[in-house]
Amino acid sequence: ISQIVLNDELSNNLNTEQQIDNGSFVCKDGHLLRVSFLRSPILSENRLQGAVLIFRDISKQLADEKALIDARDMAEQASDAKSEFLSRMSHELRTPMNAILGFAQLLQCDPEQTLSEDNNDSVNEILKGGYHLLDLINEVLDLARIESGKVTVSIESVSLKLIVDDCLALIKPLMKENGISLSTIETNNSELGVMADYTRLKQVILNLLSNA
């Protein structure tokens, strides 16, 4: 070892207190050996006469810490790439799915060519499956937005009666299919409301109803 490089603050402040700090050894071949050291002062009649330095090689520790930081950065980059992929995929899938749903609705609403009962049932199956798939696509898109920290909410006054009635209308086909009945309790206060994001609250209520 040709030279010891100490922390500037430590080398300029050799007091009577025990100190722990990091430094580097400049070896004969020129490379730096990173060390942690404990300096214990040697006192005589309350005067500083010198110090005992105990060194510990921390090169491997620092290398391991750098490897962890690099691994974390790579994981964050991979997560960002996944979120970007999910977002792009969701947007790309929604366009053709909306087109499919639109043409299916046109088939049902065409006054000049009324569908037979069997064909109408088939179109209903297309619409039911399409809306379900569209919901899944929207959930993937929301997940990508949440992971990227770009999800937005719009807090407003929401009428509980209106949102519950809306959710019940959407869930009725599923209830009928499974032979389940649902009744609501009327309250005297029809103006009861909450401050919430309408779309997110609607998703929560629909999830609760569909799970039940």
C-alpha positions as CSV (number, residue, x, y, z in Angstrom):
1,I,0.0,0.0,0.0
2,S,1.5,3.3,-1.1
3,Q,-1.1,5.7,0.2
4,I,-4.3,5.9,2.4
5,V,-7.1,8.1,1.2
6,L,-9.3,9.1,4.2
7,N,-12.7,10.9,4.2
8,D,-11.8,14.6,4.1
9,E,-14.0,15.5,7.1
10,L,-12.4,12.7,9.2
11,S,-8.8,13.6,8.3
12,N,-9.4,17.2,9.1
13,N,-11.2,16.5,12.4
14,L,-9.0,14.2,14.4
15,N,-10.8,14.7,17.8
16,T,-10.9,12.5,20.9
17,E,-14.0,10.7,20.0
18,Q,-14.2,7.2,18.5
19,Q,-15.1,7.4,14.8
20,I,-16.3,5.0,12.1
21,D,-16.0,6.0,8.4
22,N,-15.2,4.7,5.0
23,G,-12.1,5.2,2.9
24,S,-9.9,3.8,0.2
25,F,-6.4,2.2,0.1
26,V,-4.4,3.2,-3.0
27,C,-2.5,0.0,-3.7
28,K,0.9,-0.2,-5.4
29,D,-0.7,-1.3,-8.7
30,G,-2.9,1.8,-8.6
31,H,-6.3,0.3,-7.9
32,L,-8.4,1.4,-4.9
33,L,-9.3,-1.0,-2.1
34,R,-12.5,0.2,-0.4
35,V,-12.4,-0.1,3.4
36,S,-14.4,0.7,6.5
37,F,-12.4,1.6,9.5
38,L,-12.8,2.3,13.2
39,R,-10.5,5.0,14.7
40,S,-10.0,4.8,18.4
41,P,-8.0,7.7,19.9
42,I,-5.0,7.2,22.1
43,L,-5.1,9.7,25.0
44,S,-2.5,10.8,27.5
45,E,-3.4,13.2,30.2
46,N,-6.5,14.1,28.2
47,R,-4.4,14.9,25.2
48,L,-4.6,13.2,21.9
49,Q,-1.3,11.3,21.3
50,G,-2.4,9.2,18.3
51,A,-5.0,6.7,17.2
52,V,-5.5,3.0,16.5
53,L,-7.1,2.3,13.2
54,I,-8.9,-1.0,12.5
55,F,-9.6,-1.6,8.8
56,R,-12.2,-3.9,7.2
57,D,-12.3,-4.7,3.5
58,I,-15.8,-3.8,2.2
59,S,-15.1,-4.3,-1.5
60,K,-17.3,-7.3,-1.7
61,Q,-20.1,-5.6,0.3
62,L,-20.1,-2.6,-2.0
63,A,-20.0,-4.9,-5.1
64,D,-23.0,-6.8,-3.7
65,E,-24.9,-3.5,-3.0
66,K,-24.2,-2.4,-6.5
67,A,-25.4,-5.7,-7.9
68,L,-28.7,-5.3,-5.9
69,I,-29.2,-1.8,-7.2
70,D,-28.5,-2.9,-10.8
71,A,-31.0,-5.8,-10.3
72,R,-33.6,-3.4,-8.9
73,D,-33.2,-1.0,-11.8
74,M,-33.5,-3.9,-14.3
75,A,-36.7,-5.1,-12.5
76,E,-38.2,-1.6,-12.6
77,Q,-37.3,-1.3,-16.4
78,A,-39.0,-4.7,-17.0
79,S,-42.0,-3.6,-15.0
80,D,-42.3,-0.4,-17.0
81,A,-41.9,-2.3,-20.3
82,K,-44.7,-4.7,-19.2
83,S,-47.0,-1.8,-18.3
84,E,-46.3,-0.2,-21.6
85,F,-47.0,-3.4,-23.5
86,L,-50.3,-4.0,-21.6
87,S,-51.4,-0.4,-22.3
88,R,-50.6,-0.7,-26.0
89,M,-52.2,-4.1,-26.3
90,S,-55.3,-3.0,-24.5
91,H,-55.8,0.0,-26.8
92,E,-55.1,-2.1,-29.9
93,L,-57.7,-4.8,-28.9
94,R,-60.4,-2.3,-28.0
95,T,-60.7,-1.0,-31.5
96,P,-61.6,-4.2,-33.3
97,M,-63.7,-5.4,-30.3
98,N,-65.8,-2.2,-30.5
99,A,-66.2,-2.8,-34.2
100,I,-67.5,-6.3,-33.6
101,L,-70.0,-5.1,-31.0
102,G,-71.1,-2.3,-33.3
103,F,-71.8,-4.6,-36.3
104,A,-73.6,-7.1,-34.0
105,Q,-75.9,-4.3,-32.7
106,L,-76.6,-3.2,-36.3
107,L,-77.7,-6.7,-37.2
108,Q,-80.2,-6.6,-34.3
109,C,-81.5,-3.1,-35.1
110,D,-81.8,-3.5,-38.9
111,P,-85.6,-2.8,-39.6
112,E,-85.4,-4.2,-43.2
113,Q,-83.9,-7.5,-42.3
114,T,-85.3,-8.9,-39.1
115,L,-83.3,-11.7,-37.7
116,S,-84.8,-15.1,-37.0
117,E,-85.1,-16.3,-33.4
118,D,-82.0,-18.5,-33.8
119,N,-79.9,-15.9,-35.5
120,N,-81.0,-13.3,-32.8
121,D,-79.9,-15.7,-30.1
122,S,-76.5,-16.1,-31.9
123,V,-76.1,-12.3,-32.1
124,N,-76.9,-12.1,-28.4
125,E,-74.2,-14.6,-27.6
126,I,-71.8,-12.5,-29.7
127,L,-72.7,-9.4,-27.8
128,K,-72.6,-11.1,-24.4
129,G,-69.1,-12.6,-25.1
130,G,-67.9,-9.3,-26.7
131,Y,-68.9,-7.1,-23.7
132,H,-67.3,-9.6,-21.3
133,L,-64.1,-9.5,-23.3
134,L,-64.2,-5.7,-23.5
135,D,-64.6,-5.6,-19.7
136,L,-61.5,-7.8,-19.4
137,I,-59.6,-5.5,-21.8
138,N,-60.5,-2.5,-19.8
139,E,-59.4,-4.2,-16.6
140,V,-56.0,-4.9,-18.1
141,L,-55.8,-1.3,-19.2
142,D,-56.6,-0.1,-15.7
143,L,-53.9,-2.4,-14.3
144,A,-51.3,-0.9,-16.7
145,R,-52.3,2.6,-15.7
146,I,-52.1,1.8,-12.0
147,E,-48.7,0.2,-12.3
148,S,-47.4,3.1,-14.2
149,G,-48.9,5.6,-11.7
150,K,-51.0,7.2,-14.4
151,V,-54.4,6.2,-13.2
152,T,-56.8,9.2,-12.8
153,V,-59.9,9.5,-10.8
154,S,-62.7,12.0,-10.9
155,I,-64.3,12.6,-7.5
156,E,-67.8,13.9,-7.7
157,S,-71.2,13.6,-5.9
158,V,-72.8,10.3,-6.9
159,S,-76.4,9.3,-6.2
160,L,-76.4,5.9,-4.6
161,K,-79.9,5.1,-5.9
162,L,-79.0,5.9,-9.5
163,I,-75.8,3.9,-9.5
164,V,-77.4,0.9,-7.8
165,D,-80.3,0.9,-10.2
166,D,-77.8,1.1,-13.1
167,C,-75.8,-1.8,-11.8
168,L,-78.9,-3.9,-11.1
169,A,-80.1,-3.4,-14.7
170,L,-76.7,-4.7,-16.0
171,I,-76.6,-7.7,-13.7
172,K,-80.2,-8.8,-14.3
173,P,-79.4,-11.1,-17.3
174,L,-76.7,-12.9,-15.1
175,M,-79.2,-13.3,-12.3
176,K,-81.9,-14.7,-14.6
177,E,-79.4,-17.1,-16.2
178,N,-78.5,-18.5,-12.7
179,G,-82.1,-18.5,-11.3
180,I,-81.2,-15.8,-8.7
181,S,-83.6,-13.1,-7.5
182,L,-82.6,-9.8,-5.9
183,S,-84.7,-7.3,-4.1
184,T,-83.8,-3.8,-3.0
185,I,-84.9,-2.0,0.2
186,E,-86.5,1.4,-0.5
187,T,-85.4,4.2,1.8
188,N,-87.0,7.5,2.6
189,N,-83.9,9.4,1.5
190,S,-83.6,8.9,-2.2
191,E,-81.0,11.7,-2.4
192,L,-78.4,9.8,-0.4
193,G,-75.0,10.1,-2.1
194,V,-71.3,9.8,-1.7
195,M,-68.2,11.5,-3.0
196,A,-66.5,9.0,-5.3
197,D,-65.4,8.3,-8.9
198,Y,-68.5,7.1,-10.6
199,T,-66.9,4.6,-12.9
200,R,-64.7,3.0,-10.1
201,L,-67.6,2.8,-7.7
202,K,-69.8,1.2,-10.4
203,Q,-67.0,-1.4,-10.9
204,V,-66.9,-2.2,-7.2
205,I,-70.7,-2.7,-7.0
206,L,-70.8,-4.8,-10.2
207,N,-68.0,-7.0,-8.8
208,L,-69.8,-7.5,-5.5
209,L,-73.1,-8.3,-7.3
210,S,-71.5,-10.7,-9.9
211,N,-69.5,-12.5,-7.1
212,A,-72.7,-12.9,-5.1
